């Protein structure tokens, strides 16, 4: 059934009175990094990491300062990118398969069982583009289902390395034990191999047809390791920094207060090399004038754990797994023929659901189809046009996570942001325009605004049919005394 969806996609458009033009020669390169933090790259303020090629994307194109992942963990955001639909609508609200949560005295709620694969009936970006003549190539991390739900079951003609894995099962050096990407030589590095395969596709593609190249790196996800050719340089930089700053307390977790992890920095440098090689190949093949390049992350950087994580998202608060800005705000860079001013900055908020309709806009295909329920195109931003949100941005993460996050949800409307913590029975309120680091909790000072946003969040959850956490009868109130105060 799902194999005829691209045809249905076109028929729906025709029945709605939309005329599909011949597929233009606009290529799409989508580079998705795993767990890359908002402030990890030099163009976003990092002074410890070195990302010259990523920074060049910012200099050539457009840098978004308030781009958001639809979830603070990977699988839901990845599903939102590919479908233009909110994770709640897809019923994929946690990483696949998620943590196993015991019904013990420490956990206030029972585990929520969401989906473990992207449903085949969903229309993916690859299916939509393939239906209008695109070549579709996928390399790297998939994490949206195993056999029967692989990239090749969801519109991609080629899949190299995409499976149900959340991280390389055998690590980043061969043998990496991935049946969808066989090793060529002992000890080869996964990030380099995925880049080589992407370049091979560019060289050997059908030049008469446009393409979607979706490069989804496993880096910079754990396991931390020493990337070839980079580690020693960052090890020396770390030694020059001096003693580490104190960890930042965050309810049950601890956040890193500085970027200083040499292994993590080397992994990011390998990603940067990959970006440089891809851009160089596009230039060599004369494709830069007909290609849109999108570079982003699936969630915030891993900052908060039982002990501090490998990166810091400061000046944003916390990181992966959390609904503070550090967990959901991500880097987003775009290089595209429409860009009217190189090095421009877009401060308007956008969400990962928005990529699907934006890409369809850029290739001159309609966006008003039933398969895209939640995304809004921001293609006009590349032309220097103002964009505005006509909906609140909502994050629903009713799960326990290894980052020490407990079930909760958040809503942003304008510059106001609400975060609810179900485990602790409280909520926090921030004004992001003056306080992007979420240091001043205004909940006690502005109870009316708090109640207003909580009402809107609840209405949204009801409308979307959001799965809410159910009480655990074995819970004995453990942990409520650990409620945190706003940062000083």
N, C-alpha and C positions, 0 to 999 in steps of 0.2 A: 504493500500500500504506500509506504513512504517514498518509494522510488518514483512515483508519479506526481509527488507534491510540487516539484518545480513547474510542471505543466499546469497543475491546478492554480498555482501562484499567478501564472500569466492569465489564465481564464478568469480568475477573480478580478484582476485588474481590468480586463476587457469588459466584463460585465458591469463594472463600476463606471464605465465610460472613459477609461484612461487609455491613451494610445501609447503603445510601446514602440519607441524608435529602434532602429537597428543598433545593435550593441556597439558602443563607441570603443575606440582603442584606448581606454583608460585602464591602466593596471593598478592593482592594489597590493602593497606589501604591508602586512600587519605583523609587527614584532612585539610579542608579549613576553615580558620577563616575570619570573615567579618570585614573589615576595620582595620586589624592589621598592624601597621606601621613597616617600615624597622628596626627602632632602638628601638622597644618596648620591645624586649626580652633581657635578660641578655647577651646571647651569641652574640648579636648585639650591645652591649654597654650600655644598660640601667642600671642605678644604683638605680632608684626609684622603678621600677617594680621588682617583684620577680617571676622568671620562672624556677625553678630547673629542672623540668621534660622536658621542651622544651630545656633547655641548655644541658640536657643529650642526647637528640637526636643529637645535634651538636657534642658532645664528642664521640658518638658512630659511627656517620656516616659522612656525607659530608655537609658542610655549603657553600651555594652560596652567594657571596657578590653582584652580579650584576644580580639578577633575576628580571624580569619585568612582570607586568600585562599588557595585551594588551590594556587596557583602564584604566583611572583613576577612574572609577566607576564600580559598581558590575556586573550588568547583562551582559554587553559585554564580560568582562573577563571570567565569568562563562561559557558563550557560547563558548568562544575560548578554554577553558580547555576541554570541553566535545566533541568538534568536530575537534580540531586541525586546525581550520580555523579562519582567521582574522575577527574581528567584522565588518569591512567594507564589507567584502565578504558576511557576514551573514545579513547585513543591520540591525544589532542590535548595535547601536553606543551610546546609552544612557541607563541609568537605566530605568527599565520598571515601569510605563509608561513615566517617565521623567517629567520635570517641564513644566507647562503651561506658555508660554511666551506671554505677550500681545504685539500687534503691536502698541506700543506707541512711544513717542518721545525719550525714554531712550534706546531703543534697536535698534541697527543698522541693525539687521537681523531678518527675520521671523523664526518662529519655524520650525524645521525639523521634519517630521513625519517618524520615523523609525519603525521597527517591534516591536510588543508587545509580541512576543512569539518565541521560537526556532522552526523553521519549522520542521515538522515531517519527511520530506524527507531527512534531514541531518542524516548522520550516526554518532551516538554518541559512546563514549567510552564504555558505558554500552551495547549497541547493538552489538558492535564488540566483546566484551569479552563474552557476553551471547551466541553469535553465535558459539563460540568455547568451550562451556561447562561451563562457569563461572556462579556461583551464584552472583546475583547483588543486593546490599542492599543500600538504600539511607535513610539518616536521617538528618533533619534540613532544612536549607534555600535553596530554589530552585530559585525562582524569575525569571523564564524563561517561564512563562505562567501558566494559571489556568486550569480549567476543559478542558480536551481534549489535553492538552500539559504538563501534569504532569510527574514526573519521571517515573511512570508506563506506560506512553505513549511513553517513550523515552528509553526503554531498561532495566529499573530497575524492578526487580520482587517485591520488597518491597519498600514502601514509607512511612516514618513516619515523618510528619511535613512539607513536601515539598509542597508549593503552590505558588501562584503569589505574596505573601507578600514579601516586602523588609525588614520588621522587624516584630517581634511578634505583631499581631493585638491587643492582650490584655496585652502585657507586658511579662516580663520574669517569673513572678510568676503566678501559676494557680489561676483563670481560664485564660488561654492564648488565648482562642477563636480560636483555630485552628482545623478545622474539620478532619484533617488528623493525629492528635495526641491528643487523648482524655486524659484528666487528670485522674490520679489514686487517688490523694488525694488533699485536699485543701492546697494551699500554696506551692506546690512542685516547684522546680526550674528547668527551662527549660533546661539549660545546663547540669545539672545532669541527667535529664530524658533522653536526647538524648544519653548521655554516657551509661546509663543503658541499653537502647534499643540496642545500638551497641554491648555491651558485651553479651547481651542475644543472639544476632545473632551469635556471635562467638561460643558461647557454644552449640547452637542448630542447627548449619548449617550441611549440608551433608559433612562429613569428606572425602568423596571420590572425591569431586569436589573442584577445586580452587574457590576463591571468590574475588569479588571487594566490599570492604566496603568503602562507600563514606560518611564520616561524615562531614557535612557542618554546622558548628555552626552559630547561629544567633549572638552570642557574637563576637566581642566587639562593635557591632553596637548600636547606640542609640535605645531606651531611656537609658540614664545612670541610674544606680541603684546600690544598695549596695548588692553585692553578698554575700551569706551566709558564715560566718566563716572567712571573710577576711577584711571587710571594716575598722574595728576599728584599725587594725594594720597599715594600710596605712594612716588613719586619723592622727595617732600619728607621722608617718614619715613626713607627710606634715607639721605639726606644727613645726617640727625641721628644716625645710628648710629656714624659714624666708620669707621676702617679695618676691612676684613674680617679675621676671624680666619684663622689658617693652615689650609690644607686638611688633612684627615685621611687618611693613607695607608691603603690597603686592598688588599693584594697588588698587582695591576697597576693598580688604579684610585685615584681620589682622591674623597673625600666632602666635601660642603659642611659647614662648621662652624656655620652660622647661617642663619636665614631672613631674607633681605634683598633678594630679587629683586622689583623693583617690577612688572615685567610679569606674573610669575607671581601675585603678590598681587592684581593687578587682575583676572586671569582667575578666581581663586577668588572674588573679590568679585562677579563676574558670576554665578557659580554660586549664591552666597548669595542674590543678588537673585531668581534663578529659584526657589529653595526658598521664599522669602518669598511670591512671587506664587502658587505652587501652593497653599501652605497658606491664603493669603487667599481663594483661589477655593473651596477645600473648605469653608471656614467660611461664605462667602457663600451657597453652595448647600446648607448645612445637612448636610454629609456627614461632618463630623469625628467624629461619634458612631458612625458605621458604617464607618469606614475605618481600615485599618492602613497606616501610612506607614513605609517602610524606606529608610534613607539609608546608603549604604556606598560602598566603592571596590573596584576590581578588583585592585589590588596596592599596594605601598608607593610612597611618593613618589620622584621621580627625584632622587636624591641623589649617586650614585656614577657617575662616568664617567672618561674619560681625564683630564679636568679636572672640577672640582666641578660638580654638577648644580644646577638652579634652586631646590631646596628642601633643607631639612635635616630629618631625622627624629629628631634627638636629643630625648630621651635614648636612643633606640633606635639600633642600629648599622646603618650602610649604608642601602641603599634598593632601589628597583626593580631586578629582575634577580638579586638576591642572596637567599640563604636565611638571612641574619641577620634579626633581628626587624624591622628597618626595611624590608625588602623584602617581608615577608609579613603583618605585623600591620597591620590597617586600621581606620579609624574605622567604627563601626556604631551608629546611633541608630534607635530605634523608638518611634513614637507609635501607640498602639492602645487601643481601649476596655477591654482587659483590664488595662491598667497600674494597679496598685493604689497606687503611690506615685510621684508625679511627681518627676522629677529623680533617680531611683534609679540605682544603678550595679551592673552585673553583672561580676564579675571572672573568672568561669569561662570557659575557652577554648571558642570555637565556630568552626566552619569554614564556608566558603562552600557546601559541599555540603549544609549543614543548612537552607538557606532553603526548599527545596522541601517537605520534610516539615513544617517549622514552619508554612508558609503553609497547607498542607492541614489541619493541626491547628486553625489559627485559623478556618478556614471550616467546621469540623465535618465534614471528610471524612477517611477513613482514610488512614493512612500505610503500613500493612503490605501493600504491593504489590511485585511483582517488579521494577517499573521504577525503584524507588529503592533502590539497593544500598548506598550509602555514607553518606547523610546521616542525621542524628539530630535529631529535633525539640527545640528549646529554647523552645517556646511557654510552658512553665511559668515561665520566668524573668520574663515580663511580669506574672505573678501574685505575684512575690516568692518563688517556690519555688526551692530549690537545684537546680542541674543539675550533672551530673558526666559526664565522658568515660568511655565503656566501651571505648574503642579508643585506640591511639596516633594522634597526628596525624603524617602523613607528607607530605613534599614531595619530589618526584622531578623534578629539572630537569637532564637530561643533555645540555644544549645550551650552546653559546657564545653570549654576549649582548653587545650593544654597551656595556653598563655595565661591561665587563671581567670579568664573571662567567665562569667556566669550568665544565665539567660537574661535577655533584655532586648530593647528596641530603641530606635532613635528617629527623630523627624527634624528636618530643616525646612524652614519657611522664611524666605528672605535671608536675613542674617541671624535669625533666631534659631537656636538648636536645643532640642529636648533630648535627654537620654534617660531611659527608664532602666532600673536595675531590679528585676523581679526577685532575685534571690535575697536582696536586702530590703525590699519593700520601699525603696525611695526613688527619687528622680532628681536630675540636675538640669539647670537651665543656663545657657550661655548666649552671649551676643557676639557672634564671630567677627563682625565688622571691626570692633575695637579689641577683641580678645580671641584671636584665632588659636592661641595656645590653650584655651579653655582653663584659665587659671582662676577665674572669678565666678563661682556658682551663684547665680542670681535667684535661685528657686525660692528662698525665704523672703527676699526683698520684693519679688514680683509674683505673688501667688496667682493673680488673675491671668497673667500671660502663661504661667505654668499650666494652669487648668485648661486654658484655651488650646494649647498645643497637645496636651494629653487627650483632650476630646477629639481633636483632629486625627491623632494617631490611632485612637481606638476605632474611629469611624473608618479609616483606611483599612485597618486590619479586618474589620467586619466585612467591608465591601470585597476585599481580596480573598476572603476565606482563609486567612492566615492560621496556621496551626499554632495554637497557644500551649504553653507548658502546663501540664497537669500536676496537681499536688501529689507529693510522695508521702504516704502515710507513715513512713518510718523516720521522717525528718524530725529532728529534735531541736531545731533552732540554732544549730552550730554555725558560727561564722557571722551572725548579725552584728556582733560587737566589733567587727573589723571594718565597719563603715568608714570610708575615707573622707577627709575634708578637702575643699578645693585647694589647689596648689598656691603657695604663697610666693 
